[in-house]
Amino acid sequence: MRTFDVAIIGGGLVGCSAALHLRCRDASVVLLERGQCGSQASGVNYGGVRQQGRDLAELPLARRSRRIWAELEALVGTDCEFEATGHLKLARSAAEMAALEEYTERARDFDLKLERIGPDQIRERFPWLGDAIVGGSFCAEDGHANPRLVAPAFARAAIAAGADIREGTEVLEATHDDHDFELRLSDGATVRARQLINAAGAWGSTISAWFGEPVPEDVLAPNMCVTDPIPYFLAPNLGVCGGDIYVRQIRRGNVIFGGGVGVADRDQIKARPLADSTAQAARLAVGLVPRLETAQVIRTWSGIEGVMPDGLPVIGPSGTSPGLIHAFGFSGHGFQLGPGVGAVLCELALDGATSTPIAAFGINRFPITENVAALRGPAARDRSAHERSTQQYKGPILQQTMTKGETTWFSLLADAFPERSCFSPAWPLAAP
């Protein structure tokens, strides 16, 4: 049986980036994805390529990743519709403006250039903003990309470079025998590798629990919407202090916006948006940009993202199993980081260290109790760590239920407005 240098569980942007970077250094690599590459969080997110507003601990990684985004076409053969349109983070109160000013000062230590924009200037530069806006912070380097394109592009480039990428292949069990990792697959095959990267997204905590490292990873279903094309006017990617609404427009004219959460069922691998969340997001979007009032919503969707209690991802070596490296729980803001995380994982696997600071993301920041530490392999799946530890982090999604048969791409028009079927003409953002 062939033994790979590295096996990767998870075909999201992080896993596919890691596979490509490993092949660029001639390491043999196999990537195992239960569905299709980029079909979960990496492909259903908002598409913001944003450094501004991140936890300061993430900025070195975000800065490294941004350099990769700049070279995307040379690396994977397409720019994935990435544009550095700038990210405009908006304040709706004096207190929020003060918070933006403080962040601007602290971000300078990371060579992140942010421009403070006061109330008079912001009206001159962005006259389409709503009356509630009192100022903002602008990061010219930031922008957005098409999330449906990025992970598959990295996967294709990795395959072209010699990676073995297997879609439709679930890892049922993984063990370590002091020398290699052995992975039992859903197709009956077995894979061996000297090192293992856990990039399983919302299921990363299941994998970590197999190796005695259960962590409290919850799930999030981002509530996403898109309108029909309208004349292009909204160049920057918009966010607000508090993060309750985010809006961007693509060159074709469609406006993508999101806010609130839908329903996610990790075990059934299903998610759907919620009518209430969509209605509230529409109200907030119109309040932010009144010109959107007549735009027509044509689709809503959601997916499953892993969320950690402190909002930071788990990135770094295992504390129990030499050769195991974790990268999961990106808590709704991993899209921009993905390319850079893949480069870091490559360094950890081949060099044993990385030049990018990642100490804040260590899995050891979550204590392991005596009972759950004993769980390994299939037992960890049966009594998963995230189910025992969600008491540490309970969001609204834990109170929701799923209806059997619903799919990830779920139109909520009939649910939101019963007089309109899911196949009726689109409805306006400002619908009563």
N, C-alpha and C positions, 0 to 999 in steps of 0.2 A: 504494500500500500504506500502511495506517495505521501510524503510529509511536507506540507507547505511551510514556508517561513512564517506566514501570518494568515490566520483565518479571521474574517470579520463577520459579525452577526449584525445585520441591518443594512438595508440599501437606501437609506436617506442620503441627504447631501453630505453629512459627516462621514458616513461609511464609504460612499463613492469617492469622495475627495481623498480619504486615506488610501483607498485602493490605488488610485492614480499616482499619488505621491510615492507609495511603496514601489510601484512598478518603475517609476522614474529612477529609482535607485536599485533596480534589478532584483528586488526581493520577490519571491514567488508568493502569490496571494490568491486566496479564494474568498469570495464574498457571497453570503447566503442571505437571501431575502424571501420572506414568506409570500409576499405579494409581488408587486412590481416596484422597481427602483423609483423613489420619489412619490410613492402613492399615499403616504401619510403626512406628517407635519411638514416635511420639506416641500410638498406639492400643493398643500391647501392653505398655506399662510397668506398673509397680506402682500408680501413681496417687498417690504421695506429693507433697504440696504443702509442701515443707520448705525452710526457710532454715537451721535449725540444722545444724551440722556441715559446712557448705560451706567450701571454700577461701575465705579472707578476701577474695581478689580478686573473688570472685563476689558478695559480700554487697551491694554497692551495687545491682547489677543485680537480685538476689533481692528486695531491699527495694522497688525500683520495681515489680517484677512482682507482689509481694504486694498492692500497692495496686490493681492491675488485677483481681486475683482477687476482691477485696472488692466490686468493681463489676461482676462478670461478668454478672449477670442484666440489668442496665441496658444493657450493651454488646452482648451477643449474644443476649439474649432468654431465657436459661435459666441456672440456676446450675451446671449440669453435675454436680449432686450434690456440689458443694464444701461441705465443713464444716470450720470451724476447731475441730477436736477437740483440738488440741494435738499436739505431737510429743515423745515421751519417748525420749530416747537413754540407753541403759542401760550401766552399767559392770559387768564381771564380775571385776575385780581392783582392787587399790589403785592400781596404775599407771594403769589406764584411768580411774579416778575422778580422779586428779590431772590427767590430760589434759583431762577435761571441765571441771575447775575453771579450768585455764589458758585454754581456749577461751572460757569464759564471760566472763572478764576482757577478752580481746581483742575479743570481739564487741560490747562496750559502746561501742567507738569508732564502731560503725555503727548505734547506737541499737537494737540487737537485744537484747531483754530475755529472759534465760535464768534459770531458777530452779534452783539447786542443791538436790538432794534427797539427804539422807544415808540410811544403812542403816535407821535406825529409822523415819524418816518414810516411806520408800518402801514399807515393809511396811504401814503404817497406811493409806496412800492407795491402794495397788494390791496388795491382799492376794493376788491371783491370780498374782503373779509367782513364778518358780521360785527355788529356794534359792541358786543361783549368783550372783544379782544383789546387788551391794554398794552400789548407789546409782545416781543418774542425773541428767540435766539435762532440764528441761521448758521447751518453748517454746509458750506458749499460743496464739500467732498461727498456728502451723502446723496442718496438717490433711491432708485428702486429697480427691480428686475422682475421677470416673469417666473414665478416659482414652479410652474409646470414644466419649465424647460431645463432648469439648472441641474438637478440631480441626475436626470437621464443623460444630459450632456457629459457630465463627469463619468457616468457609467460607461457610455460609449467610448470615451477617450481611454478609460482604464482597460476596456476590452481590447481596443486597438493596440494598446501597449503590452498586452499579454496577460491581463488579469483573467481569472476564472470567475465569472459572475453568474450565479445560478438563481434566477427568479423562480417563484412558485415553489420554493424549497424552505420548509420550516425546520429549525433546529429543535429537536424534541428533548435533547439532553446533552449536556457538556460536562466532561470530567477532566481531571488532571492527574497524571500518574507519576509526578516528580520529574518527568522528562518532557512530555508532550501533552497537548490537549487532544481529546478525542470527542468528536461531535457526532451524535446519532441524528440522522436526517429523516424527514417525512417520506422520502422516496425509497427508504430502505438502505441507503448508502451510509457509509461512515467516512468522516474526514479527520485527518490528523494534522496538527500544526504545532510548531514550536511556541508560537505566541497567539494570543486571542484578543481581539478588540471587540468590546461590547458597545456597539453603537445602535442599540435596539430601540431607541426613542422612548415612547411611553411604556415599553416593555423592558426597559433596561434594568429596572429594579428586580424583575423576575430573574434575569440572568445573574445579576450580582448576588441574589439570594441563593442561587445554586452553589455559590462558592463561599457561603457563610457571611455575606455582607448585605443583609436586607436593609433597605432605606425607605423612608416615607415618601415615595413618589406618587403624587396624585395625577389626575388627568384633567385636561382643559379642552373644550371644544370652541375654538374661535368662531364667532358669528360673523360671516363674511357676506358681502353684497356687491353686485356690480350693476351699473345702469347701462342703458343703451347709449350709443355715441351722441355726444353733443359737441358744439364747437370747442376746440381746444383752447384753454385759457389758464389752466391751473398747473403751472410747471413744477413747483416744489412739492415734495412729499410732506404732508401736514400731520403734525401730532400736537397734543395738548398736554399741559401739566396734569397729572392724574391719569392720563392714558385712556379716558373713557370713549374717545373717538379718534379715528385716524382715516385720512382721505388722500387719495392720489388719483391723477388722471393720466392715461396713456395717450400716445400720439394719435391712436385711432379715434379718440374721443370718449371712450368708455371711462367712467369714474368708478374706482374700486374703493369701498369704505368698509369699515368694520367697527364693532363695538359690542360689549357684552359677551355672553357665552351661550352656546347651544347645549346639546345633550351628548355626552360621550359614554359609550359602554366599551371598556377596554377588553373585557372577556369575549364579547360578541364581535369586536372589531367594527363597530358601527358608530356613526355620529350623525347628528342632524342639527340644523339651526332652529331657533325658536322665534315665533311670531313676535312676542313681546320684546325680545332683544333686538330684532330687526326694526320694529317700529321706533324704539327708543334711539337706536343708532341713526335712523333716518332723521329724526327730530334734531339730534345733535349735529348731524352733518349739515342740515339746512341752517341751523343756528350759526355754525362756523362759516359756511359759505352760502349765503342766501340765494345766490344765482342757481343753486342746485334744486331749487324748489320744484321746478317743472320736469326735472330729469325722471326717466322711467326706470324703475328697478326691473331687471329682466331675469335675474337669477340670484339665489342665495345658496350657500353651502357651508360645510364645516368639516372638521377632521379631528384627529386625536393627537394631542400634544402632551408630553410629560411635564409635570410641574413639581419643583422642589419647594419645601417650606420657606426657604430663604430667598427664592427666586434666582438662585445661581445654579449653573449646571454642575454635574459631576464629571470631572475630567482628571484623569491621572491613573497611576498604577494602583492595582489592588493591594489591600493590606494583608490579604490572606493567601493569595496564590501568585507566586512569581510568574511573570509572563502575561498576566491578565491586565488589560488596560481598559478603563471605563471612559465612556463619553456619551452621556445621556442626560435627560432632565433639563432641557434648555429653556423651559418655562415660558414658551411663547415668544422668545426673541433670539432664536438660534440661526435664523436664515442668513443673516449677514456674517455670523461667526463661522458657518460651516466650512468654507474653503480653508480658512486658517486653522481650524481645529484638525482637519485632515492632515495638514502639514505637521502639526504638533504631534499627532498620533504616530506619524511615520518616524519622527525623531525619537519618540519614546520607545518605539518598537525596535528600531535599528541601532540607536545610540545610547539608549538607557536614560536620556535626559533631553531637555529642550531649552533653548535660549529664551523662550517666552514664559513669563511668570504665570504659573498656574496653581500655586500653593493654595489659593483661596477656594479652589474647586475640589479639593481632595475628598474622597468618600469617607475618610476617617472623621470628618466633622459631624457625622451622625453617629451617635452612640449605638452599640450593638448590645442588646440584652442577652442574658444567658440563654434564655429559651430559644430566641430566634437564631442565635448564632449556630445552633446545632442543626438547623435545617439546611439540607443540601439536595441537589438533584431534583427528581420528581416530587419529593415531599415539599420542597419549597414552592413548586407550582400549585400543589393541592391546597396549601395553607400559605398563600402568597404574603410576602412581607408588607406589601402596600395595603392589603386589607386589614392587617393588624395595626398598622401605624397611622392610618388616616385621621386618627383623633388629633394628631399634631397639626393637621392642615385640613380644614373642611370648608370647601367653597360651595356655591349654590348648586353646582353640577351634581353633588352627591345626593341631592334631594330629588333628582329627576329620574325618570324611568324611560326605557326604550320600548318601542312597539316592534314586535318581530316582523321582519321583512323589509324594514326601512333601509335605505341605502345612504351612503355618504353624500351623494349628489342628490339632495332632496329639496324640491321646491316647496316653499311654505306659503305660497299665495293663497291657497284654499284655506289654510289654517289661519292666516292673518286676516283675510277678508273673505268670509264664506260665500259672498255673492260672486266671487271670481274663482273659477276653477284653476288648477295648476297649469292649464293650457290656454288660459285666457290672455288677452293682451296685457302688456306690462302695466304696472301701476306707479303713480308718481310718488316721489319721496314725501311730499307734503300731504298725502292722502289722509283724510280724517279718520 
